[in-house]
């Protein structure tokens, strides 16, 4: 490619001069950036504009990446204090370089510039939380005297790194999702080989460059890019101790079948319900549902997809939701006035269009939206959707929400729990009794009272039940998953 930092162009973004968006290479393997033979184009999904090229990593490249990290783990001491300092420094460097990362996310991904800026702020915090997670590694003494066979013994356990982490990430949060895998893995003493989404690899490459500048040893992290071939080679490498994956259940099934018996952390999406009770503050519910359903054009595992509204407030809720939805501005991610940007590809927009058309064909009514232009799909509110429609039973991952009336709260809870996904849910009510009662009965990884499913704090345990995943992310919980207890037992002299 010539100059070391000419892998990405410099798109002009409305209202703000675009910073340098170049990255140092198209992959990072065994401590070196790959700058030659970069064949995979990276484009802006909004208009197809070319941003740069990355490597199409081969199985041999993946094996070399794994070998490099393994060698670092075996030969290079990187104590906890140094790991913490490096991640603190990475947090500071990211805060200083926030404008460049926000523009990079908005250019190759699906987020508006404002949404991208919020992701950078969250990632700064994720890195800080990772740097401060050392106490999670504290062990305990073992009470041998509690067992007859423990007589004459003392001991303790510590938390030790599992070794090599394979991290596979999706396109919708190309910076903070990567940080949620790399930060906990590194503070725990592990090494990581990252395979980012082929839609958004530039952000990952820039982030790893930042980690190296912050003091992360070059051997402890690698990045391979490309298609499913690279991911397949990574998850099937026998030296990988744990696979941390964010994506869909179909891909997860292929990974688990290929990887065999090994530790898995998987966040696999949602079909998230919100219940609006008769005593809800309707204006609050409307605002939260519209924001939660259409942020990032619905390409969010926490997106609000189904809303069950008590019949007594249904008409007002629907009227106000439709009115607010119609006020949303669909347009360029790079325009600060835009509320909703594109889907990740025109093919994905066509898929969402076909799902909505299928619902309409079986009796649904489009109250707002329902129009596609290229990769853009207007925020869509549906009513009268028949049971069994894809927009109800599958994860839409697009800007579509279905509003359903109910008379009986038991029926609303049962309908909410009917999905094969169980990531997060919301309930709006002014009754403490109702809030506690509904929350206890909803099957979900989290229930938000007077809010929707669209909430994640980076320190919370994050994940769900059923097909929504395996294990929990969130810095502390990921550190625990990426380490194992190791016991030391001393037989005392009689």
C-alpha positions in Angstrom: 0.0 0.0 0.0 3.0 2.3 0.1 3.0 4.6 3.1 2.6 2.8 6.5 -0.6 4.7 7.3 -2.5 4.9 4.0 -5.0 2.1 4.6 -8.1 4.4 5.0 -9.3 7.5 3.2 -10.3 10.7 5.0 -14.1 11.1 4.5 -15.5 14.6 5.0 -18.0 14.6 7.8 -20.7 17.3 8.0 -19.9 20.0 10.5 -16.5 18.7 11.7 -13.2 18.3 9.8 -12.5 14.6 9.6 -9.3 13.5 11.5 -6.8 11.0 10.1 -8.6 7.7 10.0 -5.7 5.6 8.8 -4.5 2.4 10.6 -1.0 1.0 10.7 -1.7 -2.3 8.9 -4.3 -4.8 7.7 -3.6 -7.4 10.4 -1.3 -7.7 13.5 0.5 -11.1 13.8 3.4 -12.1 16.0 4.2 -8.6 17.0 4.2 -7.2 13.4 1.8 -5.2 11.3 0.9 -6.7 7.9 1.1 -4.0 5.2 1.4 -6.0 2.1 -1.1 -8.2 0.2 -4.2 -6.4 1.6 -7.0 -7.6 -0.5 -10.3 -7.1 1.4 -12.0 -3.8 0.9 -13.7 -1.9 3.7 -16.5 0.3 2.6 -19.0 2.7 4.2 -22.4 0.9 4.2 -24.1 4.2 3.6 -22.8 4.8 0.1 -20.3 2.1 -0.7 -17.4 4.5 -0.5 -14.0 2.7 -0.2 -12.3 3.3 3.1 -9.3 1.0 2.8 -8.1 -2.6 2.6 -7.3 -5.2 5.2 -5.8 -8.7 5.1 -7.7 -11.7 4.1 -6.0 -13.8 6.8 -5.3 -17.4 5.9 -5.3 -20.4 8.2 -1.5 -20.2 8.2 -1.8 -16.5 9.3 -4.1 -17.5 12.1 -1.8 -20.3 13.3 1.1 -17.8 13.3 -1.0 -15.3 15.3 -1.8 -18.0 17.9 1.9 -19.1 18.0 3.0 -15.6 18.6 0.6 -15.1 21.5 1.5 -18.5 23.0 5.2 -17.7 22.9 4.6 -14.4 24.7 2.6 -16.2 27.4 5.3 -18.7 27.9 8.3 -16.4 27.9 7.3 -12.9 28.8 6.4 -11.9 32.4 3.8 -9.2 32.5 2.8 -8.6 36.2 -0.6 -7.4 37.3 0.6 -3.9 38.2 1.9 -3.4 34.7 -1.2 -4.8 33.1 -3.3 -2.3 35.2 -1.0 0.6 34.2 -1.3 -0.2 30.5 -5.0 -0.4 30.5 -5.3 2.9 32.5 -3.0 4.5 30.0 -5.1 3.1 27.1 -8.2 4.6 28.7 -6.5 8.0 28.8 -5.2 7.8 25.3 -8.6 6.8 23.9 -10.2 9.8 25.7 -7.6 12.1 24.0 -8.2 10.5 20.6 -12.0 10.2 20.9 -12.8 12.3 17.8 -10.7 10.1 15.5 -12.3 6.9 16.9 -15.8 8.3 16.7 -15.3 9.2 13.0 -13.8 5.8 12.3 -16.8 4.0 13.9 -19.2 6.2 12.0 -17.4 5.7 8.7 -17.1 2.0 8.5 -20.1 1.1 10.7 -23.8 1.8 11.1 -23.8 4.4 13.9 -24.5 8.1 13.5 -21.6 10.3 14.6 -23.5 11.1 17.9 -24.0 7.3 18.6 -20.3 6.7 17.8 -19.2 9.4 20.2 -21.2 7.8 22.9 -19.6 4.4 22.2 -16.1 5.9 22.6 -17.1 7.4 26.0 -18.3 3.9 27.1 -15.1 2.3 25.8 -13.0 4.7 27.9 -14.9 3.5 30.9 -14.7 -0.2 29.9 -10.9 0.2 29.8 -10.8 1.9 33.2 -13.0 -0.8 34.7 -10.7 -3.4 33.3 -7.6 -1.7 34.7 -9.3 -1.6 38.1 -10.4 -5.3 38.0 -7.3 -6.7 39.7 -9.1 -7.4 43.0 -11.2 -10.0 41.1 -8.0 -12.1 40.9 -7.7 -12.3 44.7 -8.1 -15.8 46.0 -9.1 -17.2 49.3 -7.9 -19.6 52.0 -9.5 -23.0 51.8 -11.2 -24.2 55.1 -9.7 -27.7 55.2 -10.7 -28.1 58.8 -14.4 -28.3 57.6 -13.6 -31.8 56.2 -12.4 -34.9 58.0 -10.0 -35.5 55.2 -8.6 -32.0 55.6 -6.8 -32.7 58.9 -3.2 -31.6 58.9 -3.6 -29.5 55.7 -3.7 -25.8 55.0 -4.1 -24.1 51.6 -5.5 -21.4 49.4 -6.6 -20.8 45.9 -5.7 -18.1 43.4 -7.2 -17.1 40.1 -5.0 -17.9 37.2 -5.3 -17.0 33.5 -6.8 -19.6 31.2 -4.2 -18.9 28.5 -5.2 -17.9 25.0 -8.6 -16.2 24.3 -10.1 -16.2 20.8 -12.3 -13.1 20.5 -14.8 -12.8 17.7 -16.9 -9.6 17.5 -19.8 -8.1 15.6 -20.1 -4.9 13.6 -22.7 -3.0 15.7 -20.3 -2.0 18.5 -16.9 -2.2 16.8 -15.0 -0.5 19.6 -16.6 -1.2 23.0 -17.4 -4.8 22.2 -13.8 -5.4 21.4 -12.8 -3.7 24.7 -15.2 -5.9 26.6 -13.2 -8.9 25.4 -9.7 -7.6 25.3 -9.7 -5.6 28.5 -10.8 -8.4 30.9 -8.7 -11.0 29.0 -5.5 -8.8 29.4 -6.0 -7.8 33.0 -6.5 -11.5 33.8 -3.1 -12.3 32.4 -4.2 -13.9 29.2 -3.3 -13.4 25.5 -5.8 -12.6 22.8 -6.3 -13.3 19.1 -9.0 -11.0 17.8 -11.1 -11.7 14.7 -13.3 -8.6 14.2 -16.3 -8.3 11.9 -15.3 -8.1 8.3 -17.6 -5.0 8.1 -15.7 -3.0 10.8 -12.1 -4.2 11.0 -10.5 -0.7 10.9 -11.7 0.3 14.3 -10.3 -2.9 15.8 -6.9 -2.4 14.2 -6.8 1.2 15.4 -7.8 0.1 18.9 -5.0 -2.6 19.1 -2.5 0.1 17.9 -3.7 2.2 20.8 -3.2 -0.7 23.3 0.3 -1.1 22.0 1.0 2.6 22.5 -0.3 2.3 26.0 2.2 -0.4 27.0 0.5 -3.7 26.2 3.2 -6.1 25.0 3.1 -6.7 21.3 3.1 -10.5 21.8 0.1 -10.5 24.0 -2.4 -9.5 21.3 -3.0 -10.3 17.6 -5.6 -9.4 15.0 -6.6 -11.5 12.1 -9.1 -10.2 9.5 -11.2 -11.7 6.7 -14.1 -14.0 6.2 -15.4 -17.0 8.1 -12.3 -18.9 7.0 -10.2 -17.0 9.5 -12.7 -17.4 12.2 -13.0 -21.1 11.6 -9.2 -21.6 11.8 -9.1 -19.6 15.0 -11.8 -21.4 16.9 -10.6 -24.8 15.9 -7.0 -24.2 16.9 -6.4 -26.6 19.8 -4.3 -24.0 21.7 -7.3 -21.7 22.2 -8.5 -22.0 25.8 -11.7 -20.0 25.6 -13.8 -18.6 22.7 -15.5 -15.3 23.4 -18.1 -14.6 20.6 -20.7 -12.0 19.9 -23.1 -12.7 17.1 -26.0 -14.9 16.1 -27.1 -18.3 17.3 -26.6 -20.0 13.9 -23.0 -18.9 13.8 -22.6 -19.9 17.4 -23.8 -23.4 16.7 -21.2 -23.7 13.9 -18.5 -22.5 16.3 -19.4 -24.9 19.1 -19.6 -27.8 16.6 -16.2 -26.9 15.1 -14.4 -26.0 18.3 -15.4 -29.0 20.3 -15.4 -29.2 24.1 -13.8 -26.0 25.4 -14.9 -23.0 27.4 -17.3 -20.6 25.7 -18.6 -17.1 26.3 -21.3 -16.2 23.9 -23.7 -13.2 23.5 -26.2 -14.2 20.9 -28.8 -11.6 20.6 -32.3 -10.9 21.8 -36.0 -10.4 20.9 -36.7 -8.0 23.7 -40.1 -7.2 25.2 -41.3 -4.2 27.1 -44.6 -4.2 29.1 -46.4 -0.9 29.6 -48.9 -1.2 32.4 -52.1 0.7 32.9 -50.5 3.0 35.5 -47.4 3.7 33.5 -46.3 7.3 32.7 -47.1 6.9 29.0 -44.9 9.8 27.8 -41.9 8.2 29.5 -42.7 4.9 28.0 -43.1 6.3 24.5 -39.8 8.2 24.6 -37.9 5.1 25.9 -39.5 2.7 23.4 -38.8 4.9 20.4 -35.2 5.4 21.5 -34.7 1.8 22.3 -36.3 0.4 19.2 -34.6 2.7 16.6 -31.2 3.5 18.0 -28.4 2.3 15.7 -31.2 1.6 13.2 -32.3 -1.3 15.5 -29.0 -3.1 15.0 -28.5 -3.7 18.7 -29.0 -6.9 20.6 -30.8 -4.9 23.3 -33.2 -3.3 20.8 -36.9 -3.1 21.8 -38.8 -5.4 19.5 -42.1 -6.2 21.2 -44.2 -3.8 23.3 -47.2 -5.1 25.2 -49.4 -2.2 26.2 -52.4 -2.3 28.5 -55.7 -1.7 26.6 -56.5 1.3 28.7 -53.5 3.3 27.5 -52.9 1.5 24.2 -54.5 4.1 21.9 -52.5 7.0 23.5 -49.3 5.0 23.5 -49.7 4.0 19.9 -50.6 7.5 18.7 -47.7 9.1 20.5 -45.2 6.4 19.5 -46.2 6.7 15.8 -46.0 10.5 16.0 -42.6 10.5 17.6 -41.3 7.8 15.2 -42.4 9.9 12.2 -40.3 12.8 13.5 -37.1 10.8 13.4 -34.8 11.9 10.7 -33.3 9.1 8.5 -30.1 10.1 6.6 -26.4 10.2 6.5 -24.6 9.0 9.6 -22.2 11.9 9.1 -24.9 14.5 9.4 -25.3 15.6 13.1 -29.0 16.1 12.5 -29.5 12.4 11.6 -31.4 10.2 14.1 -31.3 6.9 12.1 -28.6 5.7 9.7 -28.3 2.8 7.4 -28.3 -1.0 8.0 -25.0 -2.7 7.6 -25.8 -3.6 3.9 -28.5 -3.3 1.4 -29.0 -7.0 1.6 -29.8 -6.7 5.3 -32.2 -3.8 4.6 -33.9 -6.1 2.0 -34.2 -8.9 4.6 -35.9 -6.5 7.0 -38.2 -5.3 4.3 -39.2 -8.9 3.4 -40.0 -9.7 7.1 -42.2 -6.7 7.3 -43.9 -7.5 4.0 -44.5 -11.0 5.3 -46.2 -9.6 8.4 -48.3 -7.3 6.3 -49.3 -10.2 4.1 -50.8 -12.0 7.1 -52.7 -9.1 8.4 -50.3 -6.6 10.1 -50.7 -2.9 9.7 -47.8 -0.5 9.1 -48.4 2.5 11.4 -45.2 4.2 10.5 -42.3 3.5 8.2 -42.1 0.4 6.1 -40.1 2.0 3.3 -36.7 1.0 2.1 -34.2 3.1 0.1 -31.0 1.2 -0.6 -29.4 0.3 2.8 -31.8 2.6 4.7 -35.0 1.3 6.2 -37.4 3.8 7.8 -38.2 3.3 11.5 -41.3 1.1 11.4 -44.2 0.5 13.9 -46.4 -2.5 13.3 -49.7 -3.5 14.8 -52.0 -6.5 14.3 -49.0 -8.9 13.7 -50.0 -12.5 13.5 -48.5 -15.1 15.8 -45.6 -16.9 14.2 -44.5 -13.9 12.1 -40.8 -13.6 11.8 -40.9 -10.0 13.2 -42.3 -11.5 16.4 -40.4 -14.7 16.8 -36.9 -14.0 15.4 -34.4 -11.2 16.1 -35.2 -8.5 13.5 -31.9 -6.6 14.0 -33.4 -3.6 12.2 -35.6 -0.6 13.0 -38.9 -2.5 13.5 -41.1 -2.6 16.6 -44.4 -4.3 17.1 -47.1 -2.9 19.5 -49.6 -5.4 21.0 -52.5 -4.6 23.4 -53.2 -6.7 26.5 -56.0 -6.9 29.1 -54.4 -9.3 31.6 -50.9 -8.9 33.0 -50.4 -12.6 33.2 -51.0 -12.9 29.5 -48.5 -10.1 28.8 -45.9 -11.9 30.9 -46.5 -15.2 29.2 -46.2 -13.6 25.8 -43.0 -11.8 26.8 -41.5 -15.1 27.9 -42.6 -17.0 24.8 -39.5 -16.1 22.7 -36.6 -18.4 22.3 -34.5 -15.4 23.3 -34.3 -14.0 26.9 -31.7 -11.3 27.0 -33.3 -8.2 28.7 -36.8 -6.8 29.2 -38.5 -3.7 30.5 -41.7 -2.8 32.5 -43.3 0.5 33.0 -45.5 1.0 36.1 -45.8 3.3 39.1 -46.6 0.4 41.4 -43.7 -1.1 43.4 -45.7 -4.2 43.9 -46.3 -4.6 40.1 -42.7 -3.8 39.4 -41.4 -6.5 41.7 -44.0 -9.0 40.7 -43.5 -8.6 36.9 -39.7 -8.5 37.2 -39.7 -11.7 39.2 -41.7 -13.6 36.6 -40.0 -12.3 33.4 -37.4 -14.7 32.1 -34.4 -12.4 31.1 -30.9 -11.6 32.0 -32.0 -8.2 33.2 -35.3 -6.5 33.8 -35.4 -2.7 33.7 -38.2 -1.1 35.7 -39.5 2.1 34.1 -37.1 1.6 31.2 -36.7 -0.7 28.3 -34.3 -3.5 27.5 -32.0 -1.0 25.8 -29.7 -0.5 28.8 -26.2 -1.7 29.5 -23.9 -0.5 32.2 -20.4 -1.8 31.4 -19.9 -3.0 35.0 -23.1 -5.1 35.2 -23.3 -8.8 34.4 -24.5 -8.9 30.8 -26.1 -11.8 29.1 -29.3 -13.8 29.0 -31.1 -17.1 29.2 -32.2 -19.5 26.4 -30.8 -18.7 23.0 -29.4 -15.3 24.1 -26.1 -16.8 25.1 -23.7 -18.6 27.4 -22.1 -16.9 30.4 -22.0 -13.2 31.3 -19.9 -10.3 30.0 -19.3 -7.1 32.0 -15.7 -6.6 33.1 -15.7 -8.3 36.5 -17.7 -11.3 35.2 -15.6 -11.7 32.1 -12.4 -11.6 34.2 -13.8 -14.4 36.3 -14.8 -16.4 33.2 -11.3 -15.9 31.7 -9.5 -17.2 34.8 -9.7 -20.4 36.8 -9.1 -21.1 40.5 -5.9 -22.9 41.2 -5.4 -24.5 44.7 -2.2 -24.8 46.6 -2.3 -27.3 49.4 0.3 -27.8 52.1 0.6 -31.0 54.1 1.8 -30.0 57.6 4.4 -32.0 59.3 2.6 -34.2 61.9 
